[in-house]
Amino acid sequence: MSSQVSSNRAFFNQLKKYYTWYTGGFIVFVIALAVLEQLGLPRVWIGYVFLFATIGLYAGIGIMARTADIAEYYVAGRRVPAIFNGMATGADWMSAASFIGMAGGLYLQGFDGLAFIMGWTGGYCLVAFLLAPYLRKFGQFTIPDFLGARYGGNLARFIGVVAAIMCSFVYVVAQIYGVGLITSRMTGVEFTVGVFLGLAGILVCSFLGGMRAVTWTQVAQYIILIIAYLIPVVWLAVKHTGIPLPQFVYGAVLAKVTEREKVLTADPKEREVRDIFRQRAAEAKARVDTLPKSWEDGKAAAESRLADLRAANAPMTEQKAAEKALADYPKTPADARKAWTAQVESNTARSAPPMPHGEPFYSGNPDPKKAGAERDLKRLNFLALTFCLMVGTAALPHILMRYYTTPTVNEARQSVFWSLFCIFLLYFTAPSLAVLAKFDIYTLIVGKNFAELPGWVAAWQKVDPRLLSITDINKDGIVQLAEIAIGQDIIVLATPEIAGLPYVISGLVAAGGLAAALSTADGLLLTIANALSHDLYYKMIDPNASTHKRITVSKVLLLVVAILAATVSAQAPADILFLVSAAFSLGASAFFVPLVAGVFWKRATKWGAVAAMIGGMSVTWYYMITTQPWLRGVFNVTRPVSDYLWFGIQPISAGIFGLPVALALLIIVSLLTPVPDRQTQELVDHVRFPNLKGDGISTLST
Amino acid sequence: MRLTERHNEYWSRNLNLTLVLTIVWFTVTFVMSFFARELATINFFGWPLSFYLGAQGSLIVYLIIVWVYARKMDQLDHEYGVNERVD
């Protein structure tokens, strides 16, 4: 025992040394690039250097950590110290959406966006005292392993495999999509090329060394992503308050933002712009109402305009514009209905006064009674979303799997603390970034002459107008807040420029986003490949397979799944963000109840768990299919969405219905079926106690 | 094997701790969010209280919860002799 302890300690010290040097080296690298930038290194080169240097680095770690040992391949040899497992979990957890989208989401939604902040951190409390220590004591390789052992046999395991793949696959598609986006933006290559470049980056980490390689690259990726996130925000805080601790000083800035919102709400010029949008919404509405005649009229008008211009021999640019207008004109009245309804919605949205950032469950409805009802509905959805995200956190296999890798049960508990701490550093900062960025936009951009706008505004407008677009709606030459349309990703991407930092920091931020997406994709791909190779192939199809064969099968499957996911990502499927949150609802309704009951309720039976998983997932799927616009289209649901909504809950929180159904089924079916046998009961005792002397079972796989 | 009284006591103390921490977790998250509009009028070092809780306060509480659990359970493990190693 004690030699084990001292070897673990030596290993820990060695890791500490490596990663300290690594962090120092990375900082020197960034400084060197900054110097080179001053000496005139072109921007596109900085992008290339960041991309290839970081991916090369991850590949190097991946190659160094290659392994053919089963326990090393599946659980990194179970000797990852708590704090390093915490960092790896942090990187595993924080995806491109957390890194790039989170602060922007808070910018746009204000208080209501905090559901994500609380949901994606508070779930770790549940992981800490309901799951992690018990899974570690159980000590096998995957989450379906636990279901299979606790609920006697392959049926529960198989459903677990299906559910694990379902939640991980949609999630990994979104990550690879993010990788492609960042890569193409960093280097200017085409999106599809970016996807496959990123795929190479993902595979070099996980292919040779499985969990072991993924763990050590994730630690490296965590260090890069957290440095990249904090530097620009700290800088921004210094600029505004003189104190480099944005998390502690932005309260004052929030007060100023609130003041400014009041001014902007009442400002006559702002009202003028908002009235123009209201007007446009009304016009679009009129066109929708008079379909199909309005469509025919519009088409005829566009055609005659083009004919007139051609006849008058008007300038080529005008003719081209008219041709384009005709080409873009909706092809059928049905298309027109879709397009114009979207116009009604977007113009109505833009005609609203600025939303008070700090006000919970805001409603702009002038009728107090309706406003009250809207607020209550928003509150209900806020609570439901927070709940789903939390329970989903405690049920996603790629996260739970990480707690198999610590040396002891006690380190698994500590490791949850370190995981949460590593995630906390970013989530604690995101709300301050949103407020600081909002203050800058409200004071530095709004009220400026269009001619005086800083260079980054035009630059980003050119990259993608959905990210940022400022147009002079009322033609007064001055920017009004209502004239700014902002996409959520811009906040993090443009912060270095808003803060007036050199371009090298923008490169760093992109590298951070890439690290976040790559690390999450690695963990997810490994989860899917392991579910297939370990649970399906080894445990169910060929239990006599040799070690060598198991690892080979796993690697082949990893490759196949990765290519499949990249192919789907390259199609850029609609509504990718929704699919990510769907993973949480699905995980929450499939895994949470059987896993927790497996430890805390000895009476829970095989059939109870099977019914819970199937029932929970079915209800969640049903709710999403009937209420989520994209899925409604796929499954051709035609009755209005209001027929299907229960209590007005949004589809993103579908798990709130799946989970209670799963719980009820688990209890009822368990009580109707015979008590689990003695062996199962002893297994439960075995996982409940970190060290149960004289207990005959050992579930530890090595 | 049969569990002793001591084992059962360990498990029930674990359950109690888990229950208490779950209640704290639930209160900070859901009770506070439910009353967010009421709490928004209270000023907390420059932030509306509910905004601060949602953005930062609850996160700090979560960290404390997880830390307390790890520490308490390690103590319990030793007290009841179910700890993993003798060092």
Interface residues (C-beta under 8 A of the other chain):
Chain A: M1 S2 Q4 V5 F111 L114 I117 M118 T121 G122 Y124 C125 L126 A128 F129 L130 P133 Q247 G251 A252 L254 A255 G358 E359 P360 F361 R375 R379 F382 L383 T386 F387 M390 T408 V409 N410 R413 Q414 V416 F417 L420 F421 F424 Y427 F428 P431 S432 F600 E682 D685 R688 F689 P690 N691 L692 K693 G694 D695 G696
Chain B: M1 L3 H7 Y10 W11 N14 L15 L17 T18 L21 T22 W25 V28 T29 F30 S33 F34 A36 R37 A40 F44 F45 G46 W47 P48 S50 F51 Y52 G54 A55 Q56 S58 L59 Y62 L63 I65 V66 W67 Y69 A70 M73 D74 D77 G81 V82 N83 E84 R85 V86 D87
